[in-house]
Amino acid sequence: MVHYLHKDAHVMNKLMSAALALLSLAVGSTVLAQGIVIDHTSVMAVTNLSQATINQVAQFRWFFAHASVGDNMMSGVTTLHAQDTSRYPIQRSSDDGAPPSIPAAATIYDYARGNPDWSSKVSLFEDYASNGWRSPAVNIALNKFCWIDPFVDTNTYLASMQTLEGQYSDTIFVYMTIPLTGYEDSENDARNNFNRTLRHFCTTHNRVLFDVADIQSHDTNGTAYTYATSNQLMYIGFAVSEGDWHLNAVAQPWVARGFYALG
């Protein structure tokens, strides 16, 4: 059974007011119940976002801790920016130290922290926030697991995120689903179980979710790839190859569009 921490009502309202202010213009965002989910429909809708919404996105500063799939996403951010700097103003800035004295807008400060065990990824993210990767340096902070982390303990992850929200209530901590593989196996079952729990938590506890797994499991036309009725599979057309579940050149900018849906 998943146990949730009860946040102070003032802190929770402040958090969601800030999140909604950030996200209100993103017509591609899927709002389910009281939570905000960035999924495959969101990235499909980025094409239709107004320039005013894009300009809103360009005001924000981000911190993103990740490993190789996250680096794929950052390559996608760079690809989008190279295609059209006005339409896709966000740029990456690789960083492994303290925040700069004057952080730049329209910038994702990304830290490729590698792939320690999942519990270290949780505790390291807490350290990054403590070391300054939070408001006022950045508006939004994200921490992504990899497909090699199928057995993340949901309680530990949720408790850590809620503690961060309580400590740094002016920062939007965005939850992220675990990326998938294309295998119909017990590890993908575990990823799907974690992701379902996370979606339920975010939609019922007023959180913001970047649903990487949902984006991965639909092609660019929105066709879903599943097994066992409801478990999601990575769309093979987004993978480097069968067995190498990194994002290929098609998938990288496609998944990266999710950052604009968060605007």
C-alpha positions in Angstrom: 0.0 0.0 0.0 1.3 3.5 -0.9 1.5 6.0 2.0 1.3 9.7 1.1 2.5 12.5 3.3 0.0 15.2 4.1 1.2 18.6 3.0 0.2 21.8 4.7 -2.8 23.2 2.8 -1.1 26.6 2.4 2.0 25.0 0.8 -0.1 22.8 -1.4 -2.2 25.7 -2.6 0.9 27.8 -3.3 2.5 24.9 -5.2 -0.5 24.3 -7.4 -1.1 28.0 -8.0 2.4 28.4 -9.3 2.1 25.2 -11.4 -1.2 26.3 -12.9 0.2 29.7 -13.7 3.1 28.0 -15.5 0.8 25.6 -17.3 -2.4 27.5 -18.0 -1.5 28.5 -21.5 -0.4 25.1 -22.6 -3.5 23.9 -24.4 -1.7 20.6 -25.2 -1.6 19.7 -21.5 -3.9 17.0 -20.4 -5.7 17.9 -17.1 -7.1 14.9 -15.4 -9.1 15.4 -12.2 -6.9 18.0 -10.3 -3.5 16.9 -11.6 -1.6 17.9 -14.7 -0.2 15.3 -17.0 2.1 15.9 -20.0 1.5 12.8 -22.2 1.5 11.8 -25.9 -1.5 14.1 -26.6 0.5 17.0 -25.2 3.5 16.6 -27.5 1.2 16.1 -30.4 -0.5 19.5 -29.6 2.7 21.5 -29.3 2.5 22.3 -33.0 -0.7 24.2 -32.3 0.6 26.2 -29.4 0.4 30.0 -29.9 3.5 32.1 -30.0 2.3 33.7 -26.8 2.5 30.4 -25.1 6.0 29.7 -26.5 7.0 33.1 -25.2 5.7 32.1 -21.8 7.8 29.0 -21.9 10.8 31.1 -22.7 10.6 32.8 -19.3 11.3 29.7 -17.3 14.5 28.1 -15.9 14.9 24.4 -15.4 17.0 21.8 -13.6 17.0 18.3 -15.0 18.9 15.3 -13.4 19.2 12.3 -15.7 21.3 9.7 -17.4 21.4 8.5 -21.1 17.7 8.7 -22.0 17.7 12.2 -20.5 20.7 13.1 -22.6 18.7 11.9 -25.6 15.9 14.3 -24.6 18.4 17.1 -24.2 19.7 16.3 -27.7 16.1 16.7 -28.8 15.9 20.1 -27.2 19.0 21.1 -29.2 17.5 19.7 -32.4 14.3 21.6 -31.9 16.1 24.9 -31.2 18.3 24.4 -34.3 15.2 24.0 -36.4 13.5 27.2 -35.4 15.0 29.4 -32.6 11.8 31.5 -32.3 9.4 28.6 -32.1 11.7 26.5 -29.9 13.6 28.9 -27.7 14.7 26.5 -25.0 18.4 25.6 -24.9 20.4 23.2 -22.8 23.3 24.0 -20.5 25.1 21.0 -19.2 26.1 21.6 -15.6 27.5 19.6 -12.7 28.1 22.3 -10.2 26.2 25.0 -8.3 23.7 27.2 -10.2 25.2 30.2 -12.0 25.0 33.6 -10.3 22.5 34.8 -12.9 20.6 31.8 -14.4 19.3 32.3 -17.9 15.7 32.0 -18.9 14.7 29.5 -21.6 17.4 27.2 -20.3 17.4 23.6 -19.0 20.4 23.2 -16.8 20.9 19.5 -17.2 23.1 17.3 -15.1 24.1 13.9 -16.5 24.6 12.1 -13.1 24.9 8.7 -14.6 23.2 5.5 -13.5 23.8 4.7 -9.8 21.1 2.6 -8.2 17.6 4.0 -8.0 17.9 4.9 -4.3 21.0 7.0 -5.0 19.2 8.8 -7.7 16.5 9.8 -5.2 19.0 11.0 -2.5 21.3 12.8 -5.0 18.3 14.8 -6.3 17.7 15.9 -2.7 21.3 17.0 -2.5 21.0 18.9 -5.8 18.0 20.9 -4.5 19.8 21.5 -1.2 22.9 22.8 -3.1 20.8 25.5 -4.9 19.0 23.8 -7.8 15.7 25.2 -6.7 13.9 28.6 -6.7 15.1 31.3 -7.2 17.8 29.8 -9.4 15.3 27.7 -11.3 11.5 27.5 -11.5 11.2 23.8 -12.3 13.2 20.7 -11.2 12.9 17.2 -12.6 14.6 13.9 -11.8 14.3 11.0 -14.2 14.8 7.3 -13.7 16.0 5.0 -16.5 14.6 1.8 -17.9 17.2 0.0 -15.9 15.3 1.1 -12.7 12.2 -1.1 -13.0 12.0 -1.8 -9.2 11.9 1.7 -7.8 10.2 1.8 -4.4 7.2 4.0 -5.0 6.8 5.0 -1.3 10.4 6.1 -1.1 10.2 8.2 -4.3 6.9 9.8 -3.4 8.0 10.6 0.2 11.2 12.2 -1.1 9.4 14.4 -3.7 6.8 15.5 -1.1 9.6 16.4 1.4 11.3 18.5 -1.3 7.9 20.3 -2.0 7.6 21.1 1.6 11.1 22.4 1.9 11.1 24.4 -1.3 7.5 25.4 -2.0 8.4 28.0 -4.6 9.8 25.3 -6.9 7.7 23.1 -9.1 9.0 19.6 -8.7 7.8 17.7 -11.8 7.3 13.9 -11.4 8.4 11.6 -14.2 7.4 8.1 -15.2 10.0 5.4 -15.8 10.9 4.9 -19.5 9.9 1.6 -21.0 11.4 -1.1 -23.2 9.8 -3.0 -26.0 9.8 -6.3 -24.1 6.8 -8.0 -22.7 8.5 -9.2 -19.5 8.3 -8.9 -15.7 10.6 -5.8 -15.7 8.3 -4.0 -18.0 5.4 -5.1 -15.8 7.1 -3.5 -12.9 7.7 -0.2 -14.8 4.0 -0.1 -15.8 3.0 -0.7 -12.2 5.1 2.1 -11.0 3.9 4.4 -13.7 0.2 3.6 -13.0 0.7 4.4 -9.3 2.5 7.6 -10.2 -0.3 8.7 -12.6 -2.9 8.1 -10.0 -1.0 10.0 -7.3 -0.3 13.0 -9.6 -3.9 13.3 -10.8 -5.4 12.9 -7.3 -2.9 14.9 -5.3 -2.5 18.0 -7.5 0.9 17.2 -9.0 2.6 17.8 -12.3 3.7 14.7 -14.3 5.9 14.4 -17.3 4.7 11.1 -18.6 7.7 10.0 -20.6 6.4 6.4 -20.8 3.1 7.4 -22.3 4.9 9.5 -24.9 7.2 6.5 -25.7 4.4 4.1 -26.1 2.5 6.0 -28.8 3.8 6.8 -32.3 3.6 10.3 -33.8 0.1 9.6 -35.0 -1.1 8.7 -31.5 -1.3 4.9 -32.0 -0.8 3.1 -28.7 1.5 0.1 -28.3 0.5 -2.2 -25.4 0.5 -5.8 -24.2 -1.5 -7.7 -21.6 -4.4 -5.4 -22.4 -3.2 -2.3 -20.6 0.6 -2.5 -20.1 2.5 0.0 -22.3 5.4 -0.9 -24.6 8.0 1.4 -26.1 7.1 2.0 -29.7 10.0 0.3 -31.6 10.1 3.1 -34.1 11.4 5.3 -31.3 14.2 3.0 -30.2 17.7 2.9 -31.5 17.2 -0.8 -32.1 15.5 -3.8 -30.5 17.5 -4.2 -27.2 18.8 -0.6 -27.3 16.0 1.4 -25.8 17.6 4.8 -26.1 15.6 7.4 -28.1 16.6 7.5 -31.8 16.8 10.6 -33.9 13.0 10.6 -34.5 12.1 10.2 -30.9 14.6 12.7 -29.4 12.9 15.9 -30.5 9.4 14.3 -30.2 9.8 13.5 -26.5 11.6 16.9 -26.0 8.5 18.7 -27.1 7.1 17.8 -23.7 9.1 20.6 -22.2 7.1 23.0 -24.2 3.8 21.4 -23.1 5.0 22.1 -19.5 5.0 25.8 -20.4 
